[in-house]
Amino acid sequence: MAFSLSKLFNKTNSEALSNDSIEAIIRDVKNKPFGTSENNVLFAGLNELGGYYFFQTIIVGALSLKSKTGASLLFKGENFELKLKSDMPEFESESSDIKGRNVTKIDFQIEERDISLLEKAQLSSITIKVKKQDILFTKYHSSEEEE
């Protein structure tokens, strides 16, 4: 008789089989994290192409998604809230060489006037909503920043 611990604890196979950690992801990826969740690290930055501005995100971790309806990104902070929509409705996580670790790239449209507000904001949380799933990230602060 087959028995699955992952089904008992409502974990997906990638979450149940992965020994990956937030610290390992941060150590392996050379860019500075923007936010962290329980099983994922959010890397992000602003970019401009032909007068259009984008907030580019890369999520590295256990998250595995496939969407044909897009996503939204919600920033919350002290007296601040900004919601962005993905620029493309279709995207999909790609597996990496490390077992249980996926990479999900999503670009979000941002208005030029919102860029300075976002840069000045004291963010407390970042939420990515895809389908019926909310992935909550807290703003990343390295131990070097706190010193």
C-alpha positions as CSV (number, residue, x, y, z in Angstrom):
1,M,0.0,0.0,0.0
2,A,1.4,3.4,-1.0
3,F,1.6,6.1,1.6
4,S,2.4,9.7,1.1
5,L,3.5,12.1,3.8
6,S,3.3,15.0,1.5
7,K,-0.5,14.4,1.1
8,L,-1.0,14.3,4.8
9,F,0.6,17.6,5.4
10,N,-0.7,19.3,2.2
11,K,2.7,19.8,0.8
12,T,3.4,19.7,-2.9
13,N,6.1,17.2,-4.0
14,S,8.6,20.0,-4.7
15,E,8.1,21.4,-1.2
16,A,8.2,18.0,0.5
17,L,11.3,16.7,-1.3
18,S,13.3,19.9,-1.3
19,N,16.0,20.4,1.3
20,D,16.4,23.9,-0.1
21,S,16.4,26.9,2.3
22,I,16.0,30.6,2.0
23,E,19.7,31.0,3.2
24,A,20.9,28.6,0.5
25,I,19.0,30.5,-2.2
26,I,20.4,33.8,-1.1
27,R,23.9,32.4,-0.9
28,D,23.6,30.8,-4.4
29,V,22.1,33.8,-6.2
30,K,24.5,36.7,-6.3
31,N,21.8,39.5,-6.5
32,K,20.4,41.2,-3.4
33,P,17.0,39.8,-2.4
34,F,14.0,42.1,-2.4
35,G,11.8,39.9,-0.2
36,T,11.5,36.5,1.3
37,S,8.6,34.1,2.1
38,E,8.6,30.7,3.8
39,N,10.0,28.8,0.8
40,N,10.9,31.4,-1.8
41,V,13.1,34.5,-2.4
42,L,12.0,37.4,-4.4
43,F,14.5,39.3,-6.5
44,A,13.3,42.5,-8.2
45,G,14.2,45.7,-9.9
46,L,13.0,48.5,-12.1
47,N,13.7,48.6,-15.8
48,E,12.7,50.9,-18.7
49,L,12.2,49.9,-22.3
50,G,11.1,52.4,-25.0
51,G,9.5,54.8,-22.5
52,Y,7.6,52.0,-20.7
53,Y,8.6,51.1,-17.1
54,F,8.6,47.6,-15.7
55,F,9.1,46.1,-12.2
56,Q,10.8,42.8,-13.0
57,T,10.5,40.0,-10.5
58,I,12.2,36.7,-10.3
59,I,11.0,34.2,-7.6
60,V,13.4,31.4,-6.7
61,G,12.3,28.6,-4.5
62,A,9.6,25.9,-4.1
63,L,7.0,27.9,-6.0
64,S,5.8,26.3,-9.2
65,L,3.2,28.2,-11.2
66,K,1.6,28.2,-14.6
67,S,-0.7,31.0,-15.5
68,K,-2.7,32.1,-18.5
69,T,-4.5,34.9,-16.7
70,G,-1.6,37.0,-15.4
71,A,-0.7,38.1,-11.9
72,S,-0.9,41.1,-9.6
73,L,1.7,42.5,-7.3
74,L,0.7,44.4,-4.1
75,F,3.1,46.5,-2.1
76,K,2.0,47.5,1.4
77,G,3.8,49.8,3.8
78,E,3.4,52.6,6.2
79,N,0.8,54.9,4.6
80,F,1.5,53.2,1.2
81,E,-0.2,50.7,-1.0
82,L,0.5,50.1,-4.7
83,K,-1.0,47.4,-7.0
84,L,0.6,46.5,-10.3
85,K,-0.6,44.1,-13.0
86,S,1.7,41.7,-14.9
87,D,2.5,42.9,-18.4
88,M,1.9,39.4,-19.9
89,P,-0.9,37.0,-19.0
90,E,1.1,33.9,-19.6
91,F,4.1,32.7,-17.6
92,E,5.4,29.5,-16.2
93,S,7.9,28.5,-13.5
94,E,11.0,26.7,-14.8
95,S,12.8,24.0,-12.8
96,S,16.5,24.6,-11.9
97,D,19.4,22.3,-11.6
98,I,18.8,22.1,-7.8
99,K,16.1,19.6,-6.8
100,G,12.9,21.3,-5.6
101,R,14.0,24.8,-6.7
102,N,12.1,26.6,-9.4
103,V,12.5,30.0,-11.1
104,T,9.5,32.1,-11.9
105,K,9.9,35.4,-13.9
106,I,7.1,37.9,-14.0
107,D,7.2,41.5,-15.2
108,F,4.8,44.1,-13.9
109,Q,3.8,47.4,-15.5
110,I,4.5,50.5,-13.4
111,E,3.8,54.1,-14.1
112,E,6.7,56.5,-14.0
113,R,4.9,58.6,-11.3
114,D,4.7,55.5,-9.1
115,I,8.4,54.7,-9.2
116,S,9.6,57.5,-6.8
117,L,6.7,56.7,-4.4
118,L,7.8,53.0,-4.4
119,E,11.5,53.9,-3.9
120,K,10.6,56.1,-0.9
121,A,8.1,53.7,0.7
122,Q,8.8,51.8,3.9
123,L,7.5,48.5,2.7
124,S,6.2,45.8,5.1
125,S,4.9,43.3,2.7
126,I,4.8,42.3,-1.0
127,T,2.1,40.0,-2.2
128,I,2.0,38.3,-5.6
129,K,-1.5,37.0,-6.5
130,V,-1.7,34.3,-9.2
131,K,-5.0,32.6,-9.8
132,K,-6.4,31.8,-6.3
133,Q,-2.9,31.8,-4.7
134,D,-1.4,34.6,-2.7
135,I,2.3,34.5,-2.1
136,L,3.3,36.8,0.8
137,F,6.8,38.2,1.0
138,T,8.3,40.4,3.7
139,K,10.8,43.0,2.7
140,Y,14.3,41.6,3.0
141,H,16.8,43.3,5.3
142,S,20.3,41.9,5.4
143,S,22.2,41.7,8.7
144,E,24.7,44.2,7.1
145,E,21.9,46.8,6.7
146,E,20.9,46.6,10.4
147,E,24.4,47.3,11.7
